[in-house]
Amino acid sequence: MNAPLVQARRIVVKVGSSLVTNEGRGIDADAVGNWCRQLAALAGQGREMIMVSSGAVAEGMKRLGWRSRPKELHELQAAAAVGQMGLAQIYESKLREHDLGSAQVLLTHADLADRERYLNARSTLLTLLALNVLPVINENDTVVNDEIKFGDNDTLGALVANLVDADALVILTDQKGLYSADPRRDPQARFIDEARAGDPELERMAGGAGSSIGRGGMITKVLAAKRAAGSGASTVIAWGREPDVLLRLAAGESIGTALLATTPKLTARKQWMADHLQLRGAVVVDAGAAHKVRSEGKSLLPIGVVEVQGEFHRGDVIAVRDQDGAEVARGLANYGSAEARLIARKPSSEFEKLLGYSAEPEMIHRDNLVLA
């Protein structure tokens, strides 16, 4: 079996509500502590870990003294708001026991669909990782209802994997992994050790998008693996209470179902940049900057920009052209056109004076550039 976590440096771990909350009865501190111990151990190996955790609604219900899950959306959102306090508190305390800092990050799918907010979220998460702080991410259930309705933190985990260019996504659940059919109904169901992420047959096995099995079940995990594979990340679906599951996966042990990405991470990201984003404007660069981008794989710095063409916003895709008009590359702009005009031909040391704040030193980071 392929072991996608062995070489993985950046790993997103998603844990489901039934595991975090001991089948819905508030947060299970021992279980969270167990995962935090493993996360800290992997961080100690030089890996960058991100946790996507469910559980806010169940914890909020416990704190509010509610015995049954409310049906009204505003009550569910209120429970999430109360429960997020407890969720952040337990992760912070358990990670701190292992000298690892933590941060709570609340996201919505809309944050990752909007290119400017996408860049902001990406910059924040990468900065936290660089500071050796482990981000604990949850759907912002106080303002949206996606996770409340569909149990779709699996999708959020995949979106985060795409966002930070993760090498692997681990989905911890209350099932051993993926079967060829529902093992509760079919005694002949075959366990799937390994498959190709995105294989349409997997969706049929998981019950299909509209089935009773699929609602918040295995189908969301199969589709999440497909989405993660789009940026080159492989996925493992495994039972969350398997002893030392994360450490054993990272050591190469075969646990759960591995859904493998067939496209290398770098190739997948470049293809996404090249094919799926509409150009909003352009910057013209001098010969030195063009050479560094084209031949040395460097980021584009504002000091190399000689002209800004069109009107665009931070996060829009723009072209990078040389002074003869030939396209050198394209990528996600860290600055809008108005700001770009102010800092063109200027060193980063002057950005704060010119803009009133200090931000990224690059006009386009090399990770967000694709050569023409």
Legacy VTK file of the C-alpha trace (Angstrom):
# vtk DataFile Version 3.0
C-alpha trace
ASCII
DATASET POLYDATA
POINTS 372 float
0.000 0.000 0.000
1.166 3.496 -0.808
1.879 5.471 2.385
1.011 9.096 1.578
2.004 10.469 4.986
5.563 9.140 5.099
7.032 11.942 2.990
4.306 14.483 3.760
5.639 17.689 5.288
2.381 19.656 5.521
-0.633 17.666 6.722
-4.252 18.668 7.322
-6.125 16.505 9.841
-9.914 16.631 9.969
-11.715 15.043 12.929
-15.466 14.467 12.988
-18.037 15.526 15.566
-18.784 12.020 16.846
-15.117 11.595 17.776
-14.479 15.043 19.269
-17.687 15.050 21.282
-17.917 11.430 22.441
-20.979 10.728 20.285
-22.377 14.200 20.833
-22.054 14.526 24.621
-19.836 17.596 24.780
-16.130 17.660 23.993
-14.176 14.517 24.874
-11.096 16.047 26.497
-9.207 12.755 26.606
-9.724 12.118 22.891
-8.682 15.661 21.961
-5.660 15.343 24.221
-4.674 12.120 22.473
-4.761 13.745 19.025
-2.937 16.809 20.317
-0.166 14.575 21.659
0.206 13.010 18.226
0.035 16.372 16.442
2.770 17.730 18.703
4.946 14.673 18.089
4.611 15.087 14.327
5.341 18.810 14.619
8.484 17.802 16.518
9.509 15.804 13.449
9.480 19.023 11.424
6.044 18.497 9.910
3.523 21.324 9.623
0.169 20.284 11.072
-3.277 21.861 10.698
-6.373 20.574 12.496
-9.899 20.980 11.128
-12.212 20.133 14.001
-15.952 19.736 14.330
-17.730 19.791 17.671
-18.769 23.375 18.385
-22.529 22.788 18.227
-22.445 19.721 20.497
-20.279 21.507 23.051
-22.548 24.539 22.946
-25.591 22.370 23.573
-23.890 20.862 26.621
-22.956 24.294 28.010
-26.472 25.598 27.415
-28.034 22.554 29.066
-29.912 21.502 25.932
-30.683 17.782 25.856
-31.826 17.618 22.227
-30.455 19.245 19.121
-32.563 22.312 18.226
-34.174 22.592 14.818
-34.149 26.370 14.478
-31.134 27.706 12.594
-30.591 30.674 14.925
-30.494 28.338 17.925
-27.961 26.072 16.208
-25.826 29.111 15.406
-26.092 30.299 19.014
-24.977 26.864 20.199
-22.025 27.041 17.812
-21.034 30.460 19.168
-21.054 29.152 22.762
-19.357 25.883 21.824
-16.519 27.513 19.902
-15.278 28.905 23.203
-14.941 25.421 24.638
-13.491 23.955 21.446
-10.725 26.572 21.330
-10.093 26.249 25.068
-9.560 22.481 25.055
-7.264 22.507 22.023
-5.234 25.380 23.465
-4.756 23.684 26.819
-3.958 20.238 25.392
-1.466 21.560 22.835
0.141 23.797 25.448
0.910 20.672 27.498
3.300 19.774 24.669
4.758 23.294 24.328
2.910 23.878 21.075
1.037 27.107 20.433
-2.414 27.098 18.870
-4.728 29.494 17.062
-8.437 29.361 16.323
-9.351 30.126 12.702
-13.028 30.302 11.691
-13.668 29.985 7.970
-16.612 29.786 5.621
-16.614 28.338 2.134
-17.166 31.891 0.880
-13.816 32.902 2.397
-12.093 30.460 0.073
-14.201 31.220 -2.994
-13.328 34.934 -2.912
-9.779 35.382 -4.227
-8.851 38.275 -1.943
-10.094 36.480 1.169
-8.443 33.298 -0.117
-5.076 35.055 -0.156
-5.679 36.588 3.257
-6.560 33.210 4.765
-3.589 31.550 3.068
-1.174 34.211 4.316
-2.497 33.908 7.866
-2.233 30.121 7.962
1.244 30.012 6.440
2.412 32.668 8.903
1.038 30.647 11.822
2.870 27.552 10.599
6.095 29.532 10.243
5.656 30.656 13.867
5.271 27.024 15.004
1.637 27.647 15.904
-0.894 24.938 15.090
-4.093 26.319 13.515
-7.359 24.750 14.691
-9.952 25.466 12.020
-13.707 25.203 12.211
-16.546 26.232 9.966
-17.882 29.586 11.178
-21.277 28.150 12.100
-22.378 31.367 13.785
-22.854 33.039 10.394
-23.356 30.180 7.903
-25.301 26.966 7.954
-23.334 24.678 5.609
-21.807 22.455 8.273
-24.908 22.522 10.430
-27.017 21.280 7.512
-24.660 18.853 5.825
-21.910 17.872 8.282
-19.537 19.083 5.624
-16.320 19.792 7.483
-14.906 17.076 5.212
-15.180 19.557 2.349
-13.702 22.279 4.539
-10.722 20.016 5.250
-10.167 19.527 1.525
-10.482 23.249 0.851
-7.892 23.956 3.545
-5.596 21.331 2.003
-5.945 23.144 -1.327
-5.454 26.514 0.354
-2.124 25.714 2.007
-0.779 23.285 -0.636
-0.866 20.396 1.832
0.846 17.148 0.967
-1.832 15.020 2.600
-5.301 15.164 4.151
-6.271 12.784 6.963
-9.991 12.404 7.663
-10.542 10.794 11.055
-14.009 9.337 11.406
-15.995 6.714 13.314
-15.572 4.225 10.446
-12.555 2.064 9.640
-12.493 3.447 6.098
-14.288 2.928 2.797
-16.106 -0.274 1.855
-17.427 -1.396 -1.522
-20.933 -1.224 -0.002
-22.514 -0.331 3.329
-21.141 -3.070 5.640
-24.120 -2.642 7.937
-26.387 -3.892 5.156
-24.158 -6.041 2.972
-22.087 -8.767 4.661
-20.161 -9.189 1.399
-18.909 -5.598 1.499
-15.192 -5.428 0.673
-12.823 -3.070 2.486
-10.969 -0.663 0.177
-7.327 -0.347 1.249
-6.263 1.910 -1.588
-7.801 3.589 -4.631
-7.367 6.556 -6.924
-8.975 9.739 -5.602
-11.618 10.921 -8.035
-12.478 7.453 -9.362
-16.254 7.633 -10.075
-16.653 4.091 -8.752
-15.788 5.353 -5.267
-18.816 7.628 -5.237
-21.057 4.695 -6.123
-19.523 2.649 -3.319
-20.087 5.479 -0.850
-23.773 5.607 -1.639
-24.070 8.449 -4.130
-24.602 12.132 -3.526
-28.315 11.845 -2.791
-28.431 8.691 -0.686
-29.205 8.329 2.993
-25.706 6.929 3.459
-24.218 9.955 1.772
-25.828 12.668 3.862
-22.939 13.721 6.062
-21.439 10.253 5.651
-18.785 8.542 3.563
-19.754 10.284 0.328
-18.574 13.644 1.662
-15.218 12.065 2.474
-14.852 10.550 -0.990
-15.721 13.888 -2.595
-13.331 15.683 -0.231
-10.531 13.347 -1.318
-11.369 14.132 -4.943
-11.173 17.862 -4.217
-7.898 17.533 -2.296
-6.402 15.544 -5.163
-7.057 18.525 -7.416
-4.115 20.272 -5.742
-2.027 17.105 -5.504
-2.847 16.026 -1.927
-3.608 12.377 -1.171
-6.196 11.489 1.476
-6.418 8.824 4.169
-9.788 7.982 5.739
-9.305 6.172 9.052
-10.921 5.390 12.395
-10.096 8.219 14.764
-9.812 6.032 17.862
-7.235 3.696 16.350
-4.288 3.866 18.805
-1.674 6.404 17.663
-3.317 6.536 14.252
-1.508 9.673 13.081
1.916 8.540 14.243
1.492 5.118 12.668
0.287 6.559 9.374
3.266 8.910 9.319
5.547 5.916 9.931
4.125 4.195 6.848
1.691 1.742 8.423
-1.356 0.738 6.388
-4.410 2.011 8.270
-7.790 2.913 6.791
-8.351 3.778 3.144
-5.758 5.675 1.123
-7.218 7.679 -1.782
-4.221 8.734 -3.812
-3.740 11.862 -5.893
-2.440 10.992 -9.352
-1.135 14.460 -10.193
2.004 15.776 -8.424
1.303 18.692 -6.101
3.277 21.318 -8.007
1.877 20.242 -11.374
-1.685 20.317 -10.049
-1.344 23.833 -8.659
0.263 25.186 -11.810
-2.446 23.587 -13.945
-5.116 25.181 -11.764
-3.441 28.561 -12.117
-3.051 28.219 -15.876
-6.478 26.881 -16.794
-9.109 28.100 -14.375
-8.441 31.728 -13.599
-9.402 34.754 -15.663
-6.846 37.518 -16.102
-7.835 40.867 -14.571
-4.870 43.027 -15.530
-1.112 42.978 -15.943
2.197 44.305 -14.710
5.120 45.041 -17.000
8.510 44.163 -15.535
12.094 45.040 -16.357
14.550 42.573 -17.867
16.086 41.651 -14.523
12.740 40.785 -12.945
11.660 38.861 -16.043
14.841 36.783 -15.869
14.443 36.033 -12.151
10.845 34.913 -12.640
11.408 32.977 -15.852
14.806 31.405 -15.280
15.414 31.393 -11.532
11.950 30.583 -10.185
11.859 33.718 -8.035
8.894 35.699 -6.760
8.041 38.955 -8.494
8.980 41.954 -6.349
7.417 45.399 -6.853
10.847 46.931 -7.423
10.945 45.125 -10.777
7.552 46.461 -11.935
7.773 49.317 -14.449
4.080 49.627 -15.372
0.690 48.545 -14.047
-2.009 47.844 -16.640
-5.743 47.635 -15.985
-7.665 47.697 -12.723
-7.529 44.712 -10.410
-7.831 43.792 -6.742
-5.688 41.806 -4.342
-6.196 38.137 -5.149
-7.039 38.677 -8.812
-5.066 36.808 -11.449
-2.855 39.093 -13.514
-0.328 38.660 -16.298
3.361 39.413 -15.929
4.736 40.831 -19.184
8.192 41.869 -20.275
8.837 45.247 -21.873
8.314 43.776 -25.350
4.771 42.783 -24.374
5.415 39.033 -24.162
3.727 37.205 -21.271
6.294 35.853 -18.834
3.904 34.394 -16.261
0.594 34.871 -14.535
-0.389 34.670 -10.901
-2.332 35.943 -7.902
-1.616 39.583 -7.086
-0.777 40.429 -3.494
-1.721 44.060 -4.173
-4.493 45.783 -6.067
-3.646 47.964 -9.058
-3.880 51.235 -7.091
-1.434 49.980 -4.464
0.797 48.405 -7.105
1.214 51.770 -8.815
2.343 53.312 -5.529
4.995 50.691 -4.781
6.226 49.981 -8.320
10.018 50.461 -8.564
10.173 50.746 -4.756
11.947 48.493 -2.209
9.859 46.769 0.467
11.405 49.012 3.129
9.310 51.895 1.754
5.974 50.069 1.640
4.791 51.137 5.075
5.434 54.801 4.337
3.715 54.592 0.945
0.737 52.413 1.906
0.316 53.145 5.599
0.986 49.509 6.477
3.578 46.836 5.845
2.423 43.757 3.928
3.944 41.070 1.738
7.267 41.971 0.088
6.216 40.246 -3.155
3.912 41.524 -5.850
3.278 37.848 -6.687
4.743 35.051 -4.579
6.462 32.290 -6.533
3.990 29.732 -5.149
1.231 31.705 -6.868
3.046 32.110 -10.217
2.825 29.931 -13.305
5.153 30.512 -16.231
3.590 31.313 -19.594
LINES 1 373
372 0 1 2 3 4 5 6 7 8 9 10 11 12 13 14 15 16 17 18 19 20 21 22 23 24 25 26 27 28 29 30 31 32 33 34 35 36 37 38 39 40 41 42 43 44 45 46 47 48 49 50 51 52 53 54 55 56 57 58 59 60 61 62 63 64 65 66 67 68 69 70 71 72 73 74 75 76 77 78 79 80 81 82 83 84 85 86 87 88 89 90 91 92 93 94 95 96 97 98 99 100 101 102 103 104 105 106 107 108 109 110 111 112 113 114 115 116 117 118 119 120 121 122 123 124 125 126 127 128 129 130 131 132 133 134 135 136 137 138 139 140 141 142 143 144 145 146 147 148 149 150 151 152 153 154 155 156 157 158 159 160 161 162 163 164 165 166 167 168 169 170 171 172 173 174 175 176 177 178 179 180 181 182 183 184 185 186 187 188 189 190 191 192 193 194 195 196 197 198 199 200 201 202 203 204 205 206 207 208 209 210 211 212 213 214 215 216 217 218 219 220 221 222 223 224 225 226 227 228 229 230 231 232 233 234 235 236 237 238 239 240 241 242 243 244 245 246 247 248 249 250 251 252 253 254 255 256 257 258 259 260 261 262 263 264 265 266 267 268 269 270 271 272 273 274 275 276 277 278 279 280 281 282 283 284 285 286 287 288 289 290 291 292 293 294 295 296 297 298 299 300 301 302 303 304 305 306 307 308 309 310 311 312 313 314 315 316 317 318 319 320 321 322 323 324 325 326 327 328 329 330 331 332 333 334 335 336 337 338 339 340 341 342 343 344 345 346 347 348 349 350 351 352 353 354 355 356 357 358 359 360 361 362 363 364 365 366 367 368 369 370 371
